[in-house]
């Protein structure tokens, strides 16, 4: 599993522009599932959200865009 380092203040999160020209910023955090397993999740948001920002895209993933909504999605390679 790929670990991420929370983005310290004054640095930029990894960003992607979709086909509509909107900019999205990559975020990530660890969540605990009901069975107790910890997993890393990644998501895009329109605005950077402080401590959950991810500075570099994880190497095992690629960015694809939802054709209907234009939202960027991380997909495993």
N, C-alpha and C positions, 0 to 999 in steps of 0.2 A: 504494500500500500504506500502511496506517495504521501509524504508529510509536507506540510506547508508551514511557512513561517509567517505569522501575522505581520502585516505591513506597519512599520513604525511611522509616526507622523512625518509629514513633509516629504513623502515619497509617493510615487504614482502607482495606482493599481493597474494591472493589465487591462487594456481596453480594446474593444472591437467596435467597428462601425458596420451597421447592417446595410442592406440594399436600399433602405429608405433614408439613409443618412443619419440615423440615430446612434448615439454612442452608448455602449453598455460597459460596465466595469465588472471584472471577475472577483468573486468573493468565495471564501471557503470556510468551513468549520467542521469540527468533529461532533457527531451526535451519537447518542446511545440508543440502540434499538430496544424493544421490549424484552428481548432475550438476554440483554446485557452486553451485546456485542457493540463495540465502538466502530463507526465507519466515518470516513471522510466524505463530505459532500461539497460540491461546487455549484455555484449559481451566479447568474448575471443580474445586475441591477442598474438602473439608469443613473444613480448617484453613488459615489463612493461612500461606504458606510464604516469608516474608521477601522477598528481592530480586525474586522473580517476580510479586509482587502487582501488580494493575492497579487504579488508583484510580477511573478512569472507564470506562464501557463505550464501546467504539469506536462512532462514529456510523453506520458502514455496516452494523452488525449489530443483530439483535434476539435476545432470549432466548426459547427455546421449551423445553418440558419433554418428555422421553421418557415417553410414557404408561405403558409397562410398568415401567420402572425408577425413574421419578421424577427422573432426573438432568437438570439444566439443560444446554442446548446453545446455543452461539452460532450463528446462522444469518445469512447475508447477506440484507439486505432486498431 
